[in-house]
């Protein structure tokens, strides 16, 4: 074999090596690790990381070239930006108070509608794997940071709340978001602080989207436990009211009462009508708490209502108004304070 043949054979082998190197580079370049998405060319890939020890990987099924694969697994109120001294919720339109209207919806606030995109339903294999792992505060904090901005990294605001609700596939106005806020003991509607986030999610042992989605039914069922429901009802007053006011404005109160009592209190529609025609512009906390007790203890025919009892005047007036509406006439006992 002469020198020319040797050089020619060497050149051919180098060319083959370059083709193989380019092929491997192209395949590796098709991976997008940023959002658990992978473009695969008929491969099955196991991904290993500190979170997934050796032998505990993610299997990605084969796909055609260029096809995106997502690994599989598994109303918070719409709020305006927080202002230094004025956080109110008076900008929504008058609410339909019929029992069928928005029964599971928190007050709406100016914001874009929740988009039902694929991201609103995403459940990754990573989350499926981690759903069996122990709670990690570090992972929980990293998750929280996904919804905050650099200028305020310890507060999840309205825009972050929108994205969080989209990720867990729950409308911001859904009542389950009120229950979640209760678990966190969140102070202000439309906002979670990091300490509130950690308090609630540590108790729930949730540090991923998949884990909290598995807890949604549990959170909804808390509304069926009388003692817990009473706590959520009382919490909702301070959570939803304007923090610059001691009382809750009537518009917000009507929406929250609809959300919490609309389905289960037979007299709710009449009480809503009474509020609409009454002189009351706000509801104080004593009135708020007594409305719940009234709904739980007073018969629909009002036969066990004691006008001389320790009820707020508002409820005395409601009873008198309802008797007139039913054609029963006013009670022989005048309303206190009239």
N, C-alpha and C positions, 0 to 999 in steps of 0.2 A: 504494500500500500504506500503510495507516494505521499509527499507532504500536502499536495493539493487536495487529495481525497480526505486526508485527516482533517484539514481545515474546513472542508465542506461539511463533513459529518459533525464536527464540533459546532459549526454555525447552525445546523439544523436542530441539534439538541438544545442549543441556547434559545432558538426561536420557539421550540415546544415548551420550554420552561417559562418563557415570557407569556405564552398563551395561557398556561395553567395558572400562573401568578395573577394574570389579569382576570381570569374567570373567578378565582377565589376572592379577589378584591371586589369584584362586582357583586358577588353574593353577599359578602359582609356589608357592603355599602347599602344593600337593600333593606337592612334592619333599621327600624326607627324605634329606639328604646325609650323615647321621651314620654309616651303615653300608653305603654303596654301594647303597642301595635307593631305588627311585624309583616313585612312582605317576604314571602317565602317562595322558593322555586322547587316545590316538591319535597321539601325537607321536613323532618320532624326534629324540633330543637328543644333541648332541656336548658333552662336558664338557671344558673346558680348564683346566689348572692349571699351575704351574711344573714339575710332574713330567711333564706331557704337553704338549709344545710345540704351537704353532699348527699345525693340520692333522694332529695325531696324537691324536685324541680317542677317546672311548668311545661306541659306538653302542648305544643302548638300544632294543630292538624295541618296537613299539606294543602296548598292552594296553587292555582295556576299563577304563572309569572305576573307580577304586578298587582295581584289581588290583595287587598288589605285584610288582615285578620285581626280581630280583637279577641284577646283571650277571655274566656267565659268563666263565670263564677256565680258564685252564690246560689188655714189658711191663715209660715210666719207672716204676719200682716205686712202689707206693702207700706213702707215707711219712707218719709222724706228724709233728707240729710239732717243730721243732728245739728241744732243751732245752740249757741252758748246759753241762751236764756229762754228759748221758746220751742218746746217740743210738743206740738199739739197735733191732733188728728181730726181737724174739722173740715177738711177739704173734700171729703167724699160726698156724693149726692144723697138726698133723702132716701131712706131705706124702706123697702117694702117689708112691713112687719108681719105679714101673713106667715103662719107656721111653715108653709112650704118654701118660703123664700130664703135662700142662702143658709140652710139649717146647719151646715158644717163649715161655714166660712167666717173667718175673722174679718174685721174692717179692712176695706181696700184703701190703698193710699197711692198717690201718684207714682207710677213706675211702669216700666214696660211689662207686657204680659209675659207669663212664663212660656217659653218656647218648648214645645214637645219634640225636641231633637233627639238624635241617638244618644247624646251625652246625658239626657235626662233619664235614660233607661240603662246606662252602662253599668254592668256588673262584670268585673274582670276576674280572671282565674286567680290573680294575686289576692283579691279580696276573699275569694272562696277558700284559698289556702289559709290566709290569715284569720279567717273566721273561727278556726280551731285553735289558734294560738292564744297565748295569754295577753292581757291588756298591756300596752306599752305607752307610757306617758310621753315618751319622746316622739313616737309615731303620731300620737294624738295631737301634740303641739304642731308637728309638721303639717298635719292635715288642716288644723286651724289656720295656719299661715297661708294656705292656698286661697283663703277667702278675705284676706286683709290686704292693706296697701302699705307701702314702705313708710309713709308719713304717720301712720297710726297702726303699727303692727300688732298691738294688743287689743284691738277692737274690731269685731266683725260688724260692718255696717250694712245699710240697705242693699247696696250692690252685691256685697258678699253673701248676704242672706238670700238674694235672688239666685245666685249661683249654687249655693248650698242646697236650696230646695230643689233646684233643677237636677242636681247630682243624685239626690235621694228619691227623686220622682214623686215629690209631694208639692201640691199647690201651697204658696205662702199663706193663704187664708184658711187652710184646713185646720180644724180644731186640734189635730194631733200636734201641730206646732205650738199651740198654747200649752199642751201637756208637757212637751219637751222643754219649753221655757220654764215651766213650773219646776221640772226636775233640776234645771240649772239655777233656779231662783234668780232668773234674769230680771234686772231692774227696769229696763226700758223696752218697750215694744219696738221691734225692728233692729235690735242690737244685741250682740253677745260679747262680753268681755272674755279675755282668756281665762280668768279665774272662774267665771261662770261656766264656760265651756268645759273646763277640766272637772269642775265639781259634778256637773250632770253626767258627762260621758264616762268619768271614772266610776260613778255609781252604776251606770248601765253597762260598764265594761265594753265600750265601743271606741274603736280607734280607726275604723275604716267605714267606707260607704256601705259595704256589704253587711257589716255587723249592725249598723243602725237600722238598715232596712229590715233586718230580722227582728228588730225590737218594736217596729211600728205597731203591730197588732197588740203587743203587750201594753204600749202606751195608750192606745185607744180603749182597751179594756179597763184601764184605771178609772175611766169616766163612769163605769158601772158599779164601782165600789163606793157606797154612800159616804163613808168617812173621808176617803181620798177626794171624791168629787167636791165635798164641802171645802176642803183645803184649796183645791184648784179654783173653785168659785170665788172664794175670798181673795186668793192671790190675784185673780184677774182684775180686780178693782184697781189696785195700786199699779199693776202692770200696764193697764190700758189708759189710765187717766193722764191728763196733761200734768206734768210734774210741777208746773208753775201754779196749779190750782189745787185746792184742798178737796174739791168735789169733782165728779165726772160729768162732763157735758152730756146733755140728754141724747144727742145724736149717737155718740159713742156708746152710751149706756144701752140704748135700744138695740144696737147691733150685737153687743156682747150678751145681753139677755136673750136675744133670739138664738145666738150660738149655743148658750148653755142650758136654757130652759125651754126653748121653742118646741122641741119634740116631746117632752115628757110632762109638761104642765098643761092640763086640759084648758085652764083658764088663761093661757098666755095670750091668745089672740084678743080676748076682751081687755086684758090688762094693757096690751099694746095700744088698743084704740083709746083707752082711758088716758094713757100718757100723751097721745097725739092731741087730744082736746084739752088737756089740763094746762094749768098755769106754770107747771114745773119746767125749769130750764136746766137744772142740774139734779143729780142724785148724790146724796152724801153716803158715807160708808155705812152708817146705821140703817138707812133705808135699804141700801143694797143687800146687806146681810139679812134683814128681816123679810125681804121679798123671797129669798130662798126658803126661809122657815115657813112663811105663809104658803108657798107652793107645796111644801111637804106635809103640812099639818091640817090645813083648812079644807073641808069638804067642798066639792064642786057646787053644792047647793047653799053653801055658806052657813049651814045650820049650826056649826060649832064655832062660829066666829064670835068672839066676845068684844063688843065695842068698847067696853070699859077695861079691856086688857092692855098690856104694855106694847101695843102696836104703834108704829109711827102714824101720824095724822094722814099721810099719803095713802096708807092702806085702809084707814077708816073711810076716806073719801072714795076710794075705789069700790069698797063694798056698797056704799050708798049709791054710787053711780050705777053699779051693775044691777042692783035691785030695781032701780028705775028703768033701766034698759029691758029688764025681764018683765016689767009691768007689775012688779010687786009693791011699788010705792016706796017712799022713804021710811026708814025705821022710826019707830016711836022715840028712839033715843037720838038726839041731835049729835052730829059729828063734833068731836072735841075741838074746841078752839073756834067754832063757828058762832 
